[in-house]
Amino acid sequence: MKKMMLIYGLLLAFQSAASNTKLISKEEYIATWSRVAMEKMMYHKIPASITLAQGILESGNGNSDLARLANNHFGIKCHDWTGDRMYKDDDAKNECFRKYSDASLSYEDHSKFLTGKQRYAALFTYQIDDYKSWAKGLKAAGYATNPKYPELLINLIESSELYKYDQLVLNSPSKDGNVLTKTEKSNSKTVDKVDKKEETTEKTVGQKIKSTISKTKSTNKNEVELVIGKTRETLLHDNKVKYVVAKKGDTYYKIAEEFGMTLNQLHKYNDVKKGNSKLTAGDVVNIHPKRGKGAVESKTYAQDLTILTISQLEGVKVESLMKLNGLSSPTDVVKKGQKVTLK
């Protein structure tokens, strides 16, 4: 009798816990994963809006069995997978799906899946902010069998304004803060011409105030700041080091001036040596000192990278990365797929 009562009690407790499980909302999902989607856009040139929309759609806002039990947000099946697995019915009975120790690895694997397979090569001929072509291209390449898949992605992107995360990475908001149209982009040089006196005033105001006009925070406490005037969007590495993404024509001097820093200070934060201070569009420029460790134990990358490049991308000191990985020079190359210890 006591055993029966104990079993009955455990069943009640299980049912109570299950009924109290709070489902993740779409807004919470976006807040949690937008930062990671933008990071993948920087590394792999896949629109953050597409990545987020696919994550939302494939995982049911992170509430699907695959997302909860296998940290698999994109429904990626095993194929050549040698890691942990989860089996469930899908197109066929008891299909094999990849299982991850952390959901962020699912995001990385999604990027590698698209960049590593020839059938998705056509996607990378589209403009990186042309989410409509990307959505249609995914269906054409066979990513999903649902004929309405492109429409579902596009509706998600537009209803939740996911395209704004593409613009944050590209650093191309219009003057009123809205997304630039193609016409505005082609005429951006003309649109951006202002009276010199007005530009100087705007710059002074921007440097004085540097007020946060919008913040997006996730449950991981990642955030994006938008600041007034001539300063630009600032992003956070996973370990909370602030950085910006260089635009065409940027220099370290220009960025240092915008953020009220000295040139030497900015060079130090980015391990820049004298005579080697060129910037190209898309470069990561840290505006806070890098830390001694990353936010996760390790990562792998989809291409060969030097320790210095990884240091920039992760906000981790070069010396720490060399010590953690048994390397002796910032120019040492880590091969594609090789695990890099970050802490």
Secondary structure, 3 states (H helix, E strand, C coil): CHHHHHHHHHHHHHHHHHHCCCCCCHHHHHHHHHHHHHHHHHHHCCCHHHHHHHHHHHHCCCCCHHHHHHCCCCCCECCCCCCCEEEECCCCCCEEEECCCCHHHHHHHHHHHHHHCHHHHHHHHCCCCCHHHHHHHHHHCCCCCCCCHHHHHHHHHHHCCCHHHHHHHHCCECCCCCECCHHHHHCHHHHCCCCHHHHHHHHHHHHHHCCEEEEEECCCCCEEEEECCCCCCEEECCCCCEEEECCCCCCHHHHHHHCCCCHHHHHHHCCCCCCCCCCCCCCEEECCCCECCCCCCEECCCCCEEHHHHHHHHCECHHHHHHHHCCCCCCCEECCCCCEECC
